[in-house]
Amino acid sequence: MLFSTWSFLLFIISTVLIFSFVKSIKGKIITLLIFSIIFASWKNPLHAAILLWVIFFDYFLIKKINNSEKKRLWLYLSIINSISILAIFKYSLLILTSLNEILQLADASLRLPVINFQAPTGLSFFIFISMGYVIDSYYGRLQQEKNFAIHGLFVSFFAQISAGPIARASNLIPQLKSLSHLKKENLIIGFNLFVYGLFKKQALADYFALFSDKIFSNPANFSSGDLILGALAFTWQIYFDFSGYTDMARGVAKLFGIDLMENFRLPYMAASTGDFWSRWHISLSSWFRDYLYIPLGGNRSGRIKEIRNIMLTMILSGLWHGAAWNFLLWGSIHGVLHVASKLISSVKLISYIPLSIKRILIFIVIIFTWIFFKAETATDAFDFIYGIFSFNFKSTDIPPFMIALMIIAYIHHWLKEYRIIEFMERDIIKTILSCLMIFYIIFFCSGNLSDFIYFQF
């Protein structure tokens, strides 16, 4: 169910109304849990069964971890269960297709049947939410929440299940246990956040998509200038699309007094690739840092193992985004860039480069990495980049208004980074802007609705 549809508007109004009539905390928790299961089953009721299985299975194993000496056994069972579900519903097509290609190269007559399962809504997100909780329990970072409804709501909360943020039990569960009545200030903040996100998606991301989709669908037909602008258009499209969803999710949660973590912090102001990942999809990058990179040894076991840990973390992060080789390559490129950034950071000459120049250079690098993310195959990505450096410049078809929007968006990043426009954070200004954004969406945006990019993950 898209956040930008009339069906979701009816869904959230119904949820808010029933939530407001229920007085007890237990009743409010059960209300949100029921609506979360309805949300998860909207496309296909069987998808809710997979979500419920993860909730029941990990609830049982966390109890075993807390009450048994065989903690590692129960941890491994949980991880195997989670990875198996991901492998079946997300990676089976890639695995089976790749195996068949290997069999073909080996001139074997055997071919494996290729089955493409439809992944449940937010599969990668609720799996990681639940896995994080299990791992935290194993290391004794928190006590198990014995109330099954709170555990279930933590994993399935509809505001975050489609595309994050990836919640941590230590942050979200205490908020669920202290749910209270609706508050005016929360409703205003939530409304403003939701409208900001909706505007980012429909007025900006979908507008940039008109050009980026056109360019990436057939890059050979376009000049170097068009390809550069197409890559720039996608750079802003994916930012406004994903950060727009996050704003909407945080806004929905805030209606009920729940604060979801901030997932973006001006990522195109990063001064290194490591800095970029501390600003982009923060909940995912911090998840991989805490549950993979650090347990592997982080930077504690020498330079060689640190490089190994960085590369493995970034490669798996790439595969998390999609079951295709271009995502693996995209993750590998970020790994190589991150390693290179680490290696040259000690070079004295680097310290003399102004921070503003570093930010511009990293922004350019990130633009090129997005080409591998957007392209259908690695070959398409390299062809796209080759087209850029063929220096075949002609007049462009991109609307001047879109070019102006790109410039404004980048300037806005700089102004926010240096806190020049802090006055816009005042509640009255936010509310006025929300009203103007609603007016623009109603009268100037297309009625065609598109999925959020990260819904596919």
C-alpha positions in Angstrom: 0.0 0.0 0.0 1.6 3.2 -1.2 1.7 6.1 1.4 0.6 8.5 -1.4 -2.7 6.7 -2.2 -6.2 7.4 -1.2 -6.4 3.8 0.2 -3.6 4.7 2.7 -5.3 7.9 3.6 -8.4 5.9 4.6 -6.2 3.4 6.3 -4.4 5.9 8.5 -7.6 7.8 9.3 -9.2 4.6 10.5 -6.1 3.7 12.5 -5.9 7.1 14.2 -9.6 7.2 15.0 -9.7 3.7 16.6 -6.4 4.4 18.4 -7.9 7.6 19.9 -10.9 5.8 21.2 -8.9 3.0 22.9 -7.9 4.1 26.3 -5.5 1.5 27.7 -1.9 1.1 26.5 -2.5 -2.6 25.9 -5.4 -1.8 23.7 -3.4 0.8 21.7 -0.6 -1.7 21.2 -3.1 -4.4 19.9 -4.8 -1.8 17.7 -1.5 -0.8 16.0 -0.5 -4.5 15.7 -3.8 -5.5 14.0 -3.5 -2.6 11.6 0.2 -3.5 10.9 -0.8 -7.0 10.0 -3.6 -5.7 7.7 -1.0 -3.4 6.1 1.4 -6.3 5.5 -1.3 -8.5 4.0 -2.7 -5.8 1.7 -1.1 -7.1 -1.5 -1.2 -10.8 -0.6 -2.5 -12.3 2.7 0.2 -15.0 2.5 2.8 -12.3 2.9 1.5 -11.6 6.4 2.0 -15.3 7.2 5.7 -14.9 6.5 5.9 -11.9 8.7 4.0 -13.7 11.5 6.3 -16.7 11.2 9.4 -14.4 11.7 7.7 -12.7 14.7 6.7 -16.0 16.4 10.0 -17.9 15.6 12.3 -15.1 16.8 10.1 -14.4 19.9 10.5 -18.1 20.9 14.3 -18.1 20.2 14.9 -15.0 22.1 13.2 -16.6 25.1 15.5 -19.6 24.6 18.6 -17.4 24.4 17.7 -15.8 27.7 16.9 -19.0 29.4 19.4 -21.5 28.0 23.1 -22.2 28.1 23.0 -23.0 24.4 22.7 -19.4 23.4 24.8 -19.7 20.2 22.7 -22.6 18.9 19.5 -20.5 19.2 21.2 -17.5 17.6 22.4 -19.6 14.7 18.9 -21.1 14.2 17.4 -17.6 14.1 20.0 -16.3 11.6 19.6 -19.4 9.4 15.8 -19.0 9.4 16.1 -15.3 8.4 18.7 -15.8 5.7 16.7 -18.8 4.3 13.6 -16.7 4.0 15.6 -14.0 2.2 17.3 -16.5 -0.1 13.9 -18.1 -1.1 11.9 -14.9 -1.6 14.6 -12.5 -2.7 17.6 -14.3 -4.1 16.2 -17.6 -5.6 15.9 -16.1 -9.1 19.5 -14.9 -9.1 20.9 -18.1 -7.5 19.0 -20.4 -9.9 19.7 -18.4 -13.0 23.4 -18.2 -12.2 23.6 -21.9 -11.5 22.0 -22.6 -14.9 24.5 -20.4 -16.6 27.3 -22.3 -15.0 25.7 -25.6 -16.1 25.4 -24.3 -19.6 29.1 -23.2 -19.7 30.0 -26.7 -18.5 27.9 -28.2 -21.3 25.8 -30.1 -18.8 22.3 -31.1 -19.9 20.8 -30.5 -16.5 18.8 -27.3 -15.9 17.3 -26.2 -12.6 13.7 -25.0 -12.6 13.7 -21.2 -12.2 11.0 -20.0 -9.7 10.5 -16.3 -9.1 8.7 -15.8 -5.8 6.9 -12.5 -5.0 8.7 -11.1 -1.9 6.5 -9.8 0.9 6.2 -6.1 1.5 9.4 -4.9 3.3 10.9 -8.3 3.6 14.5 -7.1 3.9 13.5 -4.5 6.4 11.5 -6.6 8.9 14.1 -9.4 8.6 16.8 -7.0 9.7 14.7 -5.5 12.4 14.1 -8.9 13.9 17.6 -10.1 13.4 19.0 -7.1 15.2 16.8 -7.8 18.2 17.9 -11.4 18.4 21.6 -10.5 18.1 21.2 -7.8 20.8 19.5 -10.4 23.1 22.4 -12.8 22.5 25.0 -10.3 23.5 22.9 -9.3 26.6 22.4 -5.7 25.4 18.8 -5.8 26.4 16.2 -8.0 28.1 13.5 -9.8 26.1 10.2 -8.0 25.9 7.9 -10.7 27.3 4.7 -9.1 26.0 4.2 -10.8 22.7 2.0 -8.0 21.3 4.8 -5.4 21.9 7.4 -7.7 20.3 5.1 -8.3 17.3 4.4 -4.6 16.9 8.1 -3.8 17.1 8.9 -6.0 14.1 5.7 -5.3 12.1 4.9 -1.6 12.7 3.3 -0.5 9.5 5.0 3.0 9.4 8.5 1.4 9.0 7.8 -2.0 7.4 7.8 -1.0 3.8 11.2 0.7 3.5 12.5 1.4 7.0 14.0 3.0 9.0 15.4 -0.2 10.4 14.4 0.2 14.1 16.4 -0.9 17.1 14.6 -2.6 20.0 16.4 -0.4 22.5 14.8 2.7 20.9 11.4 1.6 19.7 10.2 -0.9 22.4 10.3 1.6 25.3 8.2 4.0 23.2 5.6 1.3 22.4 5.4 0.5 26.2 4.5 4.1 27.0 2.0 4.9 24.2 -0.4 7.6 25.3 -3.4 9.6 23.9 -3.0 11.6 20.8 -1.4 15.0 21.3 -1.9 18.1 19.2 1.8 18.9 18.9 2.5 15.3 17.7 -0.3 15.5 15.1 1.1 18.8 13.7 4.7 17.6 13.6 3.5 14.3 12.0 1.4 16.1 9.5 4.2 18.4 8.4 6.7 15.6 8.1 4.2 13.5 6.0 3.5 16.4 3.7 7.2 17.2 3.3 7.8 13.5 2.3 4.8 13.5 -0.1 6.1 16.6 -1.8 9.6 15.2 -2.1 8.1 12.1 -3.7 5.5 13.4 -6.1 6.8 16.9 -6.9 10.5 16.2 -7.0 11.4 12.5 -7.2 8.7 11.6 -9.8 9.6 14.7 -11.8 13.3 13.8 -12.0 12.3 10.2 -12.9 10.7 11.5 -16.1 14.1 12.3 -17.4 16.3 9.7 -15.7 14.1 6.8 -16.8 14.2 8.1 -20.3 18.0 8.4 -20.4 18.8 5.1 -18.7 16.3 3.1 -20.8 18.4 3.8 -23.9 21.6 5.8 -23.2 23.1 5.1 -26.7 20.6 7.5 -28.2 21.8 10.5 -26.0 24.7 12.8 -26.0 27.3 13.1 -23.3 25.5 16.2 -21.9 22.2 14.3 -21.7 23.9 11.4 -20.0 25.5 13.6 -17.4 22.2 15.3 -16.7 20.4 11.9 -16.6 22.8 10.7 -14.0 22.3 13.9 -12.0 18.5 13.5 -12.4 18.7 10.0 -10.9 21.0 11.2 -8.1 18.3 13.6 -7.0 15.5 11.3 -7.8 16.7 8.5 -5.5 17.5 11.0 -2.7 14.0 12.6 -2.8 12.3 9.3 -3.3 13.9 7.5 -0.3 14.2 10.5 2.0 10.6 11.4 1.1 9.4 8.0 2.1 11.4 8.2 5.4 9.8 11.6 6.2 6.4 10.1 5.5 7.1 7.1 7.7 8.4 9.3 10.5 5.4 11.5 10.1 3.0 8.6 10.4 4.7 7.3 13.5 4.8 10.7 15.1 1.0 10.9 14.9 1.0 8.2 17.6 3.8 9.8 19.6 6.5 7.5 18.2 9.9 8.8 17.1 11.5 6.8 14.4 15.2 7.5 13.8 16.4 10.0 11.2 17.6 8.1 8.2 19.2 10.9 6.1 21.4 13.8 7.0 22.3 15.8 3.9 24.2 12.9 2.3 25.4 15.0 -0.7 27.5 17.1 1.8 29.7 14.1 2.6 33.5 14.8 2.5 34.4 11.1 2.1 32.6 7.9 1.1 32.6 6.9 4.8 31.0 10.2 5.7 28.4 9.5 2.9 27.4 6.2 4.6 27.0 8.0 7.9 24.5 10.3 6.2 22.7 8.0 3.8 20.3 5.3 4.9 21.7 5.7 8.4 19.6 2.9 9.9 21.0 0.3 7.3 24.6 1.5 7.4 24.7 1.5 11.2 23.0 -2.0 11.2 25.8 -3.4 9.0 28.4 -1.6 11.2 27.1 -3.0 14.5 26.0 -6.5 13.4 28.6 -7.4 10.7 31.6 -5.0 10.5 32.4 -4.8 14.2 31.7 -8.5 15.0 34.1 -9.4 12.1 36.8 -7.4 13.9 36.3 -3.9 12.5 39.6 -2.1 12.4 41.0 -3.8 15.5 43.0 -6.6 13.8 45.3 -4.8 11.4 45.0 -3.2 8.0 44.5 -6.3 5.9 41.6 -7.6 8.0 40.1 -4.1 8.2 40.1 -4.0 4.4 38.5 -7.4 4.3 35.8 -6.4 6.7 35.1 -3.2 4.8 34.8 -5.0 1.5 32.6 -7.8 2.8 30.3 -5.4 4.6 29.9 -3.2 1.5 29.4 -6.2 -0.9 26.7 -7.6 1.3 25.2 -4.2 1.6 25.0 -4.0 -2.2 23.4 -7.4 -2.3 20.9 -6.4 0.3 19.7 -3.7 -2.1 18.9 -6.1 -4.8 19.3 -9.7 -6.2 21.4 -8.7 -9.2 25.0 -8.5 -10.1 25.0 -4.8 -10.7 24.1 -4.3 -7.0 27.0 -6.5 -6.0 29.2 -4.4 -8.2 27.8 -1.2 -6.8 28.5 -2.4 -3.2 32.0 -3.5 -4.3 32.7 -0.1 -5.8 31.7 1.6 -2.5 33.9 -0.8 -0.7 36.9 0.0 -2.9 36.3 3.7 -2.5 35.9 3.4 1.2 39.2 1.4 1.5 40.9 4.0 -0.8 39.6 6.8 1.4 41.0 5.1 4.5 44.4 4.6 2.9 44.9 8.1 1.6 43.5 9.8 4.7 46.9 9.7 6.3 48.6 11.4 3.4 49.5 14.9 4.6 48.6 16.5 1.2 44.9 15.5 1.7 44.6 17.7 4.8 45.4 20.8 2.7 42.3 20.2 0.4 39.5 22.6 1.5 36.5 20.8 3.0 34.2 22.4 0.3 36.3 20.9 -2.5 36.2 17.5 -0.8 32.4 17.7 -0.7 32.1 18.6 -4.3 34.5 15.8 -5.4 32.7 13.2 -3.3 29.4 14.4 -4.8 30.7 13.8 -8.3 32.0 10.3 -7.2 28.6 9.4 -5.7 26.9 10.5 -9.0 28.9 7.9 -10.9 28.2 5.2 -8.4 24.5 5.7 -8.8 24.9 4.8 -12.5 25.7 1.2 -11.4 22.7 1.3 -9.1 20.2 2.5 -11.7 21.5 0.5 -14.8 19.9 -2.8 -15.5 23.3 -4.6 -15.9 27.0 -3.8 -15.2 27.6 -3.7 -19.0 24.9 -1.0 -19.3 26.5 1.0 -16.5 30.0 0.9 -18.2 28.4 1.8 -21.6 26.7 4.7 -19.9 30.0 6.0 -18.4 31.7 5.4 -21.8 29.1 7.6 -23.4 29.7 10.4 -20.9 33.5 10.4 -21.7 33.0 10.2 -25.4 32.5 14.0 -25.1 29.7 14.0 -27.6 27.9 17.2 -26.6 24.8 18.5 -28.2 21.8 20.6 -27.2 19.9 18.8 -24.4 16.2 17.9 -24.2 16.1 18.3 -20.5 13.8 21.1 -19.4 15.5 24.2 -18.0 13.2 24.0 -15.0 14.6 20.6 -14.1 18.2 21.9 -14.3 17.2 24.8 -12.1 15.7 22.3 -9.6 18.9 20.4 -9.4 20.9 23.5 -8.7 18.4 24.7 -6.1 18.5 21.2 -4.4 22.3 21.3 -4.2 22.3 24.9 -2.9 19.7 23.9 -0.3 22.0 21.1 0.9 24.8 23.6 1.4 22.6 26.1 3.2 21.2 23.5 5.6 24.7 22.1 6.3 26.0 25.5 7.4 22.7 26.3 9.2 22.0 29.4 7.2 18.3 28.6 6.9 17.6 27.5 10.4 14.8 29.9 10.7 12.8 27.6 8.4 12.7 25.1 11.2 10.1 27.2 13.1 6.8 25.4 13.5 4.7 28.2 11.9 7.0 28.3 8.8 6.8 24.5 8.5 3.0 24.6 8.6 2.9 27.4 6.0 5.2 25.4 3.7 3.1 22.3 4.2 0.0 24.1 3.0 1.9 25.5 0.0 3.2 22.0 -0.8 -0.3 20.5 -0.6 -1.5 23.2 -3.0 1.3 22.4 -5.5 0.7 18.6 -5.3 -3.0 19.1 -5.9 -2.8 21.5 -8.9 0.6 20.8 -10.5 1.6 17.2 -9.9 0.6 14.2 -12.1 -2.0 11.9 -10.7 0.1 8.9 -11.8 1.4 7.1 -8.7 4.8 5.2 -8.8 6.3 2.9 -6.3 9.1 4.1 -4.0 12.4 2.9 -5.3 13.3 1.2 -2.0 10.0 -0.7 -1.9 11.7 -3.3 -4.2 14.2 -4.1 -1.5 
